């Protein structure tokens, strides 16, 4: 990581399909967009309400890109940590900013995920005779 990088963590939702590319140099890249909406408690009405929504692109490289491609899909709740990038541009004579992250870490937010599916990720080995089970150490 470079000196003086602004590293942030964003808790949000994948709002686009995952775009996956192979570069000419052999490096893989995955790109997707996320949003993150602030939730706050309004004491006047006694209930939770939405605040501002942050929208940003996320770029992943190499092994992380490969994992993102096979793991994430649109609608998944995620936690992304990475280097903040800000791009300044002008559109229709209005100055604008676009935020993006060069991801260092991406993971499913298990506090908000509905289900990881019904099939086990690893099939358990079951021997008919318990004496045939391998010793785990």
N, C-alpha and C positions, 0 to 999 in steps of 0.2 A: 504494500500500500504506500502511496506517496505521502510526503509530508503535507500537513495542513489540509488534508481532504476533509470535507464535511460528510461524516458518516451518520446516517439517520436510520431509524427503524420505523416502518409504516405498517400498521395493521389495517387490512382492507380486503377487498373482494376483486377477483379477476373479472374484468368486464369485457374482455375481447378473446378471440381465439388466439392460440399460441402460434406465432409465426416462427418457423424453424428454417435455417439456411446453413449451407456449407460454403465457406469462403474459398477463394482460390488458393489460399495459403494452408487449407486444411482445417482451419479453426471453425468450430460450429457456433452458431448464435441463435438464441431464442429470444423473442420479443413478445411482450404482452402489455396490456394496459390494466391498471388497477384504479379503484377509487377508495377513499376513506372518508367516512362521514362522522363528524364529531357528534357524540350523544351527551346531552346535559340534562340535569334535573331542574325543572322549572318549579320553584317553590310556590309561585303564585297559583298555578293550576294544579300542583301536586302530582305531576306526571313527567315522564321523560319526553324530550323532543329532539329533533335533528338540528344540528348546527350547519356550519359550512362544509362543503364537500371538496376534497382535494383530489384531482385527477392527475395521473402521471403514467408515463411509459416506463417499463422495466426491461433492461437488456441483461441477458445472461450469456456467459461465454464458456466454451469448452465442456468440461464434465458437468458443470451446473446446467448448461443448456440442454445436454442430453437427458439429465434427470427431470428437468422441468417439462420437456417435451412428452415424456412418458407418464408423468405424474399429475400434472395440473390440467384443468380445463375451465372453460368459462363458467363463472358462478361460484368457484371454490373460494372459501375464506383463507387468506394467506397472511403470513408475517414475512416482510421483506426487509433485509438490512443491506444497505449499499451506499455508494458514493453519490451524493446529490449533484445533479447537473442542471444548470439553468441556461436556457437558450433564449436570447432576446431577438425579436423579429417584429416586422411591421406588416400589418394586413389592413387593407382599406383605410390607409392613412392613420391607423391606430397602433401605437406601440404596445406590444404584448410580450408575455413571458410564457415559456413552456418548461415544465419541470419533468425530470426523468431521473431514474436511478440506474447506476451500473451495479447490479446486484452482486453481493458477496455471499449472501445466504438467503435461501427461499424455503419456506416450509408451510405445510398446512396448519391452520389455526385450529387445533383440536378442541378448543373451547367452543367453537362455533360450527364445526363440521357435523353434518347430520348423520352420516354413516360412511364407513369405509367399505361397504359391500358386505355380502353375506358369506362369501367364500373365504376360507382362511388363506393368509398369504403363504404360509408354509404348511405343507401336509405333515401331520404328526406321524412318526414311525411307531407302529404298534406291532410287537411280536406276540405270537400266540402263547409262548412260554415266557413269563416274566424273567426267567433266568437268562434268556437270550438277549435281553435289553443291554445295550452297551453301558458301561459305567461312565457317568458324565465327567469324571475327573481323571 
